[in-house]
Amino acid sequence: MSSFTNSLKNFLMPSAEKAPVSSESRGSSRPKAPRPSRRGNEVASIETVTPTAYAEAGLIAELLREGTPVIVNVHLLSDAETRRLVDFMAGLKAGLQGESKRVAETVYLLAPYGVDIDPDDDDVLEAEGDRLIVRP
């Protein structure tokens, strides 16, 4: 019976009209729909956060998810907590398609999707290299 169904399929769908076979792996995700542009929107406020412990990272994430740019001053954290928080902020930025910039040795600016950060050509910290952020 299976040869009959195969013959019927071949008759109804000649080889030129068969649906293309996907070469993607089973675990690959669907392409994302483009996000609507929010360029041109004005920023109502910028929040400043000076965490005293890594546990305050959730506040930074919450503000960024709400669309509020955040200035994070990590000068009260130990080196280990600073590295951990900077790593968290890098993942947060990537996950929310935001932008970030180190504006001083212990100060970072995180901007949500749709808010541009102006690049500085004379950024001294970028020239010296950022000892906390690993770049690919």
N, C-alpha and C positions, 0 to 999 in steps of 0.2 A: 504494500500500500504506500510505503514511503517513496518508492520510485515513481508512482503515479503522481503524488503531490509535488515531487521535484520536477517532473515533466511539466506539470501544470504551471508551476512557478516560472519555469524557463519559457514556456509558451506565452504567459501573460506579461512577463518582464524580460524581454531580451537583454542580453549581456550589456548592451550599450546604455540601457535605461535603468540598470540596477542602481540602487542607492549606494553612494560611496561608503566605503568602510573607513571608520575613524581609526587613525593610527595613534590616538592618544591613549595613555594608560588609564586604567579604570579609576584610579585615585585622583586624577586631575580634576580641578574645579572648572566650573563654567566661567567664561569670560565675564568680567564685571561690567555692569552698565556704567557708562560715564556719569560721574557725579555732576549735578547741576553747578554751574558757575556761581560763586558768591562774590566775585570780584566787584569792587566798587562799594561794598557795604562798609559803613563806618563802624569802627570799634567804639563801643560805648564806654568801656572801662578796661583797665589793665590791673590785674591783681598782683600783689607782691607777697611771696611766701618765704619765710625764713624758718625752715624746719629745724627742730632740735633733735629729732630722731627720724630714722628711716620710716617709721610707722606713719608719718604724715604724708607719705607719697600718695595716698588715696585722695587727699585734698587737691593735689596738683592735677591728678587724673580727672577728678570731678569738674574742676574749673575748665580744663581744656576741652572736655566733652561738651560742656555747655557753650563753647565757642568764645571763651574769654582768654585772651593772651595772659601768660603768667611769667613773672620775673621771679626766679628762684635763687635765693642767696644761701649758699651752703656753708658759710664760714663757721657756723656753730657745730658742724658735724665732724666726726673723726675722718681720717683718710679712707678707712674701709667703708664707712657709711656713705661718704661722698661718692666713691666709685660705684657703690651699689645703687645709689639714687640716680647718678648720671646714666648708668646702664638702663635703669627703669625708664628714665625720661627718653632715652633713645628708642626704646621699644614702643613707648607711648606715642612718640612722634611718628614712627613708622606705621603703627597700627591705625592712627587717626589721619594719616597723610598730612601731617602738619609740617612746620618748619622749626628749626632751633638755631640758636647762635650763642656762643660764649661771648659775653660782653665785657667781662672782667675775670680775674683769676678765680673768683669764687661765685660769680654771678652768671646765670644762664637765662635766656629768653626763649620761651616756648610759645609758638603761635599756632592756632588751630588752622584747619584747612580753610583756604580762602583769604587768609591774612598773610600778606607778603612781608618778609623782613628784608630791608634794604641791605645789600652786600656792601661791605667797606673794602676798598682796594688797599687801604693802608692799615689793615687790621694787624696790629703787632702780635697779638696772641696767636693768630693763625700762622704768622711767619715763624714764630718760635716753636710752634708745634703744640698740640694739645696733649698733655700727658695723661689725661683721663679717658678720652674718647679714642677708640680704635677705629681707624678708617680702613675700608677695604682697598 
